[in-house]
Amino acid sequence: MVLFCEYTVPENHREAFLAWVRRHPELWRDAEFMESADQPGVFLEIRQAVDEEDALRKKAERRQGRSEWREMEGWIKGGRDGLRLWTFRSVSRDG
């Protein structure tokens, strides 16, 4: 399973947000962290989840979890409500 975490950081907060990201590398250790090439300020984290329970745990951590995550809400457009999380599971292509 894969957990996608997507959010927008307005241009006037982008540099402060990226400086904060660089100060907290431990938060991104298990994630692929990306910024949209087409829409600067739109960020995506891709995190692997072992199973649905692990994905739910990771989602909950992002929504109500550690204080480090709450700290970034000030830069996200819409605050906590601007954080969008999706879980995807593999689909068999073998019919």
LOZAMI-678849 format. One record per atom (N, C-alpha, C, CB): x, z, y negated; residue in one letter. Coordinates in steps of 0.1 Angstrom, whole numbers, padded with zeros to 4 digits, always signed. Glycine has a CB too. Example, Ala and Ser with C-alpha at 12.3 -4.5 7.8 and 13.67 -1.06 7.14 Angstrom:
# residues 2
+0132+0078+0057A/+0123+0078+0045A/+0132+0078+0033A/+0113+0090+0045A/+0128+0071+0022S/+0137+0071+0011S/+0129+0079+0000S/+0141+0057+0006S/
This chain:
# residues 95
+0008+0000+0012M/+0000+0000+0000M/+0009+0000-0012M/-0010+0012+0000M/+0003-0005-0023V/+0010-0006-0036V/+0001+0000-0047V/+0014-0020-0039V/+0007+0008-0055L/+0000+0013-0067L/+0005+0006-0079L/+0001+0029-0068L/-0004+0000-0087F/-0001-0006-0100F/-0006+0004-0111F/-0007-0020-0101F/+0003+0006-0120C/+0000+0014-0132C/+0003+0006-0144C/+0008+0028-0132C/-0008+0003-0152E/-0006-0006-0163E/-0011+0001-0176E/-0014-0019-0161E/-0004-0002-0187Y/-0008+0004-0200Y/-0002-0004-0211Y/-0004+0019-0201Y/-0007-0003-0223T/-0002-0009-0235T/+0004+0001-0244T/-0013-0018-0241T/+0015-0002-0249V/+0022+0006-0260V/+0022-0003-0272V/+0036+0011-0255V/+0015+0002-0283P/+0015-0006-0295P/+0029-0008-0301P/+0006+0001-0306P/+0031-0019-0308E/+0044-0023-0313E/+0051-0012-0321E/+0043-0035-0321E/+0043-0005-0329N/+0049+0006-0337N/+0054+0018-0329N/+0039+0010-0348N/+0051+0019-0317H/+0055+0030-0308H/+0065+0025-0297H/+0043+0037-0302H/+0067+0012-0296R/+0074+0006-0285R/+0089+0012-0284R/+0075-0009-0286R/+0096+0012-0294E/+0110+0016-0294E/+0111+0031-0291E/+0117+0013-0307E/+0102+0039-0296A/+0102+0054-0293A/+0099+0056-0278A/+0092+0061-0302A/+0089+0048-0274F/+0085+0049-0259F/+0097+0045-0250F/+0073+0040-0257F/+0103+0034-0253L/+0115+0030-0245L/+0126+0040-0245L/+0119+0016-0249L/+0129+0046-0257A/+0139+0056-0258A/+0135+0068-0249A/+0141+0061-0273A/+0123+0072-0249W/+0118+0083-0240W/+0120+0079-0225W/+0103+0086-0243W/+0116+0066-0222V/+0118+0062-0208V/+0133+0063-0204V/+0113+0047-0207V/+0142+0059-0213R/+0156+0060-0209R/+0161+0074-0208R/+0164+0053-0220R/+0155+0083-0215R/+0158+0098-0214R/+0153+0104-0201R/+0153+0105-0226R/+0144+0097-0194H/+0137+0103-0182H/+0138+0093-0170H/+0123+0106-0185H/+0150+0090-0166P/+0152+0080-0155P/+0146+0085-0142P/+0166+0077-0153P/+0145+0098-0140E/+0139+0104-0128E/+0125+0100-0126E/+0141+0119-0128E/+0118+0097-0136L/+0104+0093-0135L/+0102+0079-0130L/+0097+0094-0149L/+0112+0071-0131W/+0111+0057-0127W/+0119+0054-0114W/+0116+0048-0138W/+0124+0064-0108R/+0133+0063-0096R/+0126+0055-0085R/+0138+0076-0091R/+0114+0058-0083D/+0107+0051-0072D/+0097+0040-0076D/+0099+0061-0064D/+0100+0035-0088A/+0091+0024-0094A/+0098+0012-0098A/+0083+0030-0105A/+0092+0001-0098E/+0097-0011-0105E/+0090-0010-0118E/+0094-0024-0097E/+0097-0010-0129F/+0092-0008-0143F/+0094-0021-0150F/+0099+0004-0150F/+0083-0027-0155M/+0083-0040-0161M/+0075-0041-0174M/+0078-0051-0152M/+0079-0050-0183E/+0072-0053-0195E/+0068-0068-0195E/+0080-0050-0208E/+0056-0070-0199S/+0050-0084-0199S/+0059-0093-0207S/+0036-0084-0203S/+0062-0105-0202A/+0069-0115-0210A/+0060-0122-0219A/+0076-0125-0200A/+0047-0122-0216D/+0037-0129-0224D/+0031-0120-0234D/+0027-0135-0215D/+0030-0107-0232Q/+0024-0097-0241Q/+0033-0085-0242Q/+0010-0093-0235Q/+0043-0086-0251P/+0052-0075-0253P/+0044-0062-0256P/+0062-0077-0264P/+0048-0051-0250G/+0041-0038-0251G/+0032-0035-0240G/+0033-0038-0264G/+0029-0045-0231V/+0021-0043-0219V/+0031-0040-0208V/+0012-0055-0216V/+0030-0028-0203F/+0039-0023-0192F/+0032-0021-0179F/+0046-0009-0197F/+0040-0023-0169L/+0035-0022-0155L/+0045-0014-0147L/+0032-0036-0149L/+0040-0005-0139E/+0048+0002-0129E/+0043-0002-0116E/+0048+0018-0131E/+0052-0005-0106I/+0048-0009-0093I/+0054+0002-0084I/+0052-0023-0089I/+0045+0009-0077R/+0050+0020-0068R/+0045+0018-0054R/+0046+0034-0074R/+0053+0020-0044Q/+0049+0019-0030Q/+0042+0032-0026Q/+0062+0016-0021Q/+0032+0031-0018A/+0025+0042-0012A/+0025+0041+0003A/+0011+0044-0018A/+0028+0052+0010V/+0029+0051+0024V/+0015+0048+0030V/+0034+0065+0030V/+0005+0054+0025D/-0009+0053+0030D/-0019+0056+0018D/-0012+0061+0042D/-0032+0055+0021E/-0042+0058+0011E/-0040+0072+0005E/-0056+0056+0017E/-0038+0082+0014E/-0036+0095+0009E/-0024+0096-0001E/-0034+0105+0020E/-0013+0090+0002D/-0002+0090-0007D/-0005+0083-0020D/+0010+0083-0001D/-0013+0072-0020A/-0017+0065-0032A/-0026+0074-0040A/-0024+0052-0028A/-0035+0081-0034L/-0044+0090-0042L/-0036+0101-0048L/-0055+0096-0032L/-0026+0106-0041R/-0018+0117-0047R/-0010+0112-0059R/-0008+0122-0036R/-0005+0100-0058K/+0003+0094-0069K/-0006+0091-0081K/+0010+0081-0065K/-0018+0086-0078K/-0028+0084-0089K/-0032+0097-0096K/-0041+0077-0083K/-0034+0108-0088A/-0038+0121-0094A/-0026+0126-0102A/-0042+0131-0083A/-0014+0124-0097E/-0002+0129-0105E/-0002+0122-0119E/+0010+0127-0097E/-0005+0109-0119R/-0004+0102-0132R/-0016+0106-0141R/-0005+0087-0129R/-0027+0109-0135R/-0039+0112-0143R/-0039+0127-0148R/-0052+0110-0135R/-0035+0137-0140Q/-0035+0151-0144Q/-0022+0158-0141Q/-0047+0158-0137Q/-0012+0150-0138G/+0000+0156-0132G/+0010+0163-0142G/+0007+0146-0125G/+0022+0161-0138R/+0033+0167-0145R/+0033+0165-0160R/+0046+0162-0140R/+0038+0174-0167S/+0038+0174-0182S/+0046+0162-0187S/+0044+0187-0188S/+0056+0157-0180E/+0063+0145-0184E/+0054+0133-0186E/+0074+0142-0174E/+0044+0132-0177W/+0035+0120-0178W/+0026+0122-0189W/+0027+0119-0165W/+0021+0135-0192R/+0012+0137-0203R/+0019+0134-0216R/+0007+0152-0203R/+0032+0136-0217E/+0040+0134-0229E/+0039+0119-0233E/+0054+0138-0227E/+0038+0110-0223M/+0038+0096-0227M/+0025+0091-0232M/+0042+0088-0215M/+0014+0099-0229E/+0001+0095-0233E/-0001+0092-0249E/-0009+0105-0229E/+0008+0099-0256G/+0008+0097-0271G/+0012+0083-0275G/+0016+0107-0277G/+0019+0076-0267W/+0023+0063-0270W/+0014+0052-0265W/+0037+0060-0265W/+0006+0055-0255I/-0003+0046-0248I/-0015+0043-0257I/-0007+0050-0234I/-0018+0030-0259K/-0030+0027-0266K/-0042+0032-0258K/-0032+0011-0267K/-0050+0040-0264G/-0062+0047-0258G/-0058+0060-0251G/-0068+0037-0248G/-0046+0064-0252G/-0042+0077-0246G/-0044+0077-0231G/-0050+0089-0252G/-0048+0088-0225R/-0050+0088-0210R/-0060+0078-0205R/-0055+0102-0206R/-0070+0075-0213D/-0080+0064-0209D/-0074+0050-0209D/-0092+0065-0219D/-0063+0048-0216G/-0056+0035-0216G/-0047+0033-0204G/-0048+0034-0228G/-0046+0043-0196L/-0038+0042-0183L/-0047+0036-0172L/-0032+0056-0179L/-0043+0025-0167R/-0051+0018-0157R/-0044+0018-0144R/-0055+0004-0161R/-0050+0023-0133L/-0044+0024-0120L/-0052+0017-0110L/-0042+0039-0116L/-0044+0009-0102W/-0051+0002-0091W/-0042+0003-0078W/-0052-0013-0094W/-0049+0005-0067T/-0042+0005-0054T/-0046-0007-0046T/-0046+0018-0046T/-0036-0013-0040F/-0038-0025-0032F/-0033-0023-0018F/-0031-0038-0039F/-0040-0028-0009R/-0036-0027+0005R/-0034-0041+0011R/-0046-0019+0014R/-0026-0042+0021S/-0023-0055+0027S/-0036-0061+0034S/-0012-0054+0037S/-0037-0074+0034V/-0048-0080+0040V/-0042-0090+0051V/-0057-0088+0030V/-0048-0089+0063S/-0043-0098+0073S/-0046-0112+0070S/-0050-0094+0087S/-0036-0121+0072R/-0038-0135+0069R/-0039-0143+0083R/-0025-0141+0062R/-0041-0135+0093D/-0041-0141+0107D/-0056-0143+0112D/-0034-0132+0117D/-0065-0142+0103G/-0079-0145+0106G/-0085-0135+0114G/-0080-0157+0112G/
